[in-house]
Amino acid sequence: MNATLDSISSQAFVLPAEQRMRLALALMESVETDSPVAAGEAWTAEISHRIADYDAGSVKGVPAAEVFRKLREIAPDR
């Protein structure tokens, strides 16, 4: 990193978590190249691909109860 980036990073890392998240989001949005329409189209294609895989039997579903049980193991306080 150059000196300016090091300086800015050092200042950013001492911000409260909420402000760091807002800064990170603002920085990411400033360099995103996909429009919301393109992102929506990409999600539609991904969903279609996943449904086709499920219908073809190449992937299997996981019961919601099992998913939630695993989530409680990983993050019990959430």
N, C-alpha and C positions, 0 to 999 in steps of 0.2 A: 504494500500500500504506500501511496505517497504521503507526504507530511500533512497535507490538507485533509485527506481521507482519514488518516490516523487521528487527527485532532477532532474531526466531526464524530468519528466512531467512538472515541473516548467520552465525548460529551453525551452522545446518545445512550451509551450503556449505563449511565448513572440516572437516567430518567426513570420515573415510576413505570411499572409494567404497562399500564393503560396507555401512557403516552408513547412508549416504545412500539406498542402494537399499532397505534394510529400512524406513527411515523413509517413503520414498515409497510403498512397498507398504502399509504400515500406514495412511497417510493416505488412499490410494485406497480401501482396504477399508472405511474408516470412513464413506465417503460413497456407496458403491455401493448402488444401489437394487434391482438385479436379484438374485433368489435364485439359488442354483446350479441349481435346477430350471429356472427361466426361461432362464438362460444355456444350459443343455443343449438346451432346446427351440429356442432361437434358432439354435444351431449345427446342429441337425437340419434346420431349415428352410433354412438357408443351403446346407448340403450337398445337400439335395434340389433346390434351385434351380440349383446349379452342375451337378449331374448332368443335369438337364433341359436346360440350355443346351448341354451337351456332346452329349447325345443328339440334340438338334434341329439340331446342326451350326453353331450360332451362335458357338461358341468351339472352338478346336482345342487339343489337348494338346501339350505340349513334352516331348521325350524326356528322361529323367532324366540321361543323359550330358551333354546340352546345359546343363541346369540346374546340374549340379555343376561343369561347366567355367566357367560364368559366375560361380558362387559363388567358385571358386578365384581368378578374376581380381579379384573385389571384395575378398575377404578371404583372401589366400593363406596366412596363418599360422594359420588356423582349421581 
